[in-house]
Amino acid sequence: MSVKSDQIVNIPLVLEIPDEQEYCEKKYVFIVKAEPKETEVPLEIYSRIYVETGLFPFGNGMKNEAGA
């Protein structure tokens, strides 16, 4: 994505994690790197994004605590 100089924009971030049991109740860290183009001084900005997935939906083969 390109942004004009002296401009601040919100960049939507979408993360799609498969709806499968192997990805449930996991913790992930993603690194995002941003760098300006055509600058005299090289600059890189890194951000960490922490993601924690929830429980697997009960309707897909996993039983809940009540045994349903």
Protein Blocks (a to p, Z undefined) as FASTA:
>chain_A
ZZdehiacddddddddddbfklgoiacddddddddehifbdcddddddddddddddfkno
pacfkoZZ
